Amino acid sequence: MSDPFLPDEYEVPEAPSGYMKLEDGDNKIRIMSPPILGQEYWTEDDDGRHPNRVRKVEDLPKDINKLTNGQAPKHFWAFKVWNYQLELFQILQLTQKTIQKAIKALNTDEDWGPPFDYDIVINRKGKELKTEYNVVPKPKKAFAKELASEFEDWYCNLDALYDGTDPFELPETEPAADDDLPF
């Protein structure tokens, strides 16, 4: 039966997230910043599960096993990327060692170098513990100038991930001191 209020094919649009999620198949990106590195662990309270991130293993809480029900922290990388599929800048956080090792190998290879001059395709296949990733660099080419300009205007503070605050929230500006006023 047709709904007289909405068309049959109508779906409520979803706003894109500031965080990139690797989808099944090819995920083409351009890495736009060096990564921040650290350890991530999850805790749960009345509001649900929450990620917690620290810079070094030594910074993990002493009672980490109790806090996480025995789930070990994971080493993470987080960096700014251009997501070609969604055509927007996002944060990509990686805990998958196969992807980290592949990008590190490209970074240290004298023919490829740091991944700012070429795109990378991360292919995701499978589900849960049977998920496989393959990383393929694309030929080097300049990033589109209009997007590079747009990136300069995009605010994202990766270090906010360590504090558990919103990396997209603009910092408050300091009010001008009285002696800075023009009158």
HUPE-V640111 format. One record per residue. SS is DSSP state (2 for helix, 1 for strand, 0 for the rest). PHI is phi as a letter, one per 30 degrees, with the letter a starting at -180 (none if undefined). Layout:
ss=SS phi=PHI
ss=SS phi=PHI
This chain:
ss=0 phi=none
ss=0 phi=d
ss=0 phi=d
ss=0 phi=d
ss=0 phi=d
ss=0 phi=b
ss=0 phi=d
ss=0 phi=e
ss=0 phi=d
ss=0 phi=d
ss=0 phi=b
ss=0 phi=d
ss=0 phi=d
ss=0 phi=c
ss=0 phi=d
ss=0 phi=d
ss=0 phi=d
ss=0 phi=d
ss=1 phi=c
ss=0 phi=d
ss=0 phi=c
ss=0 phi=d
ss=0 phi=c
ss=0 phi=d
ss=1 phi=j
ss=1 phi=d
ss=1 phi=b
ss=1 phi=c
ss=1 phi=b
ss=1 phi=b
ss=1 phi=d
ss=0 phi=c
ss=0 phi=a
ss=0 phi=d
ss=0 phi=d
ss=1 phi=c
ss=1 phi=b
ss=1 phi=l
ss=1 phi=c
ss=1 phi=c
ss=1 phi=b
ss=1 phi=c
ss=1 phi=b
ss=1 phi=b
ss=1 phi=b
ss=0 phi=d
ss=0 phi=d
ss=1 phi=j
ss=1 phi=d
ss=1 phi=b
ss=1 phi=d
ss=1 phi=b
ss=1 phi=b
ss=1 phi=b
ss=0 phi=d
ss=0 phi=b
ss=2 phi=e
ss=2 phi=d
ss=2 phi=d
ss=0 phi=d
ss=0 phi=d
ss=0 phi=d
ss=0 phi=c
ss=2 phi=e
ss=2 phi=d
ss=2 phi=d
ss=2 phi=d
ss=0 phi=c
ss=0 phi=h
ss=0 phi=i
ss=0 phi=d
ss=0 phi=d
ss=0 phi=d
ss=1 phi=c
ss=1 phi=d
ss=1 phi=b
ss=1 phi=b
ss=1 phi=b
ss=1 phi=b
ss=1 phi=d
ss=1 phi=b
ss=1 phi=c
ss=1 phi=c
ss=0 phi=d
ss=0 phi=d
ss=0 phi=c
ss=0 phi=h
ss=1 phi=a
ss=1 phi=d
ss=1 phi=b
ss=1 phi=c
ss=1 phi=c
ss=1 phi=c
ss=1 phi=b
ss=0 phi=c
ss=0 phi=d
ss=2 phi=d
ss=2 phi=d
ss=2 phi=d
ss=2 phi=e
ss=2 phi=d
ss=2 phi=d
ss=2 phi=d
ss=2 phi=d
ss=2 phi=d
ss=2 phi=d
ss=2 phi=e
ss=2 phi=c
ss=0 phi=d
ss=0 phi=d
ss=0 phi=d
ss=0 phi=c
ss=0 phi=i
ss=0 phi=e
ss=0 phi=d
ss=0 phi=c
ss=0 phi=c
ss=0 phi=a
ss=0 phi=d
ss=1 phi=b
ss=1 phi=c
ss=1 phi=c
ss=1 phi=c
ss=1 phi=c
ss=1 phi=b
ss=0 phi=j
ss=0 phi=b
ss=2 phi=h
ss=2 phi=d
ss=2 phi=c
ss=0 phi=d
ss=1 phi=b
ss=1 phi=b
ss=1 phi=b
ss=1 phi=c
ss=1 phi=b
ss=1 phi=d
ss=0 phi=c
ss=0 phi=e
ss=0 phi=d
ss=0 phi=a
ss=0 phi=d
ss=0 phi=d
ss=0 phi=e
ss=2 phi=e
ss=2 phi=d
ss=2 phi=d
ss=2 phi=d
ss=2 phi=d
ss=2 phi=d
ss=2 phi=d
ss=2 phi=d
ss=2 phi=d
ss=0 phi=d
ss=0 phi=c
ss=0 phi=a
ss=0 phi=c
ss=0 phi=e
ss=0 phi=d
ss=2 phi=d
ss=2 phi=d
ss=2 phi=d
ss=2 phi=d
ss=0 phi=i
ss=0 phi=c
ss=0 phi=d
ss=0 phi=d
ss=0 phi=c
ss=0 phi=d
ss=0 phi=d
ss=0 phi=d
ss=0 phi=d
ss=0 phi=d
ss=0 phi=d
ss=0 phi=d
ss=0 phi=d
ss=0 phi=d
ss=2 phi=e
ss=2 phi=d
ss=2 phi=c
ss=0 phi=d
ss=0 phi=d
ss=0 phi=b
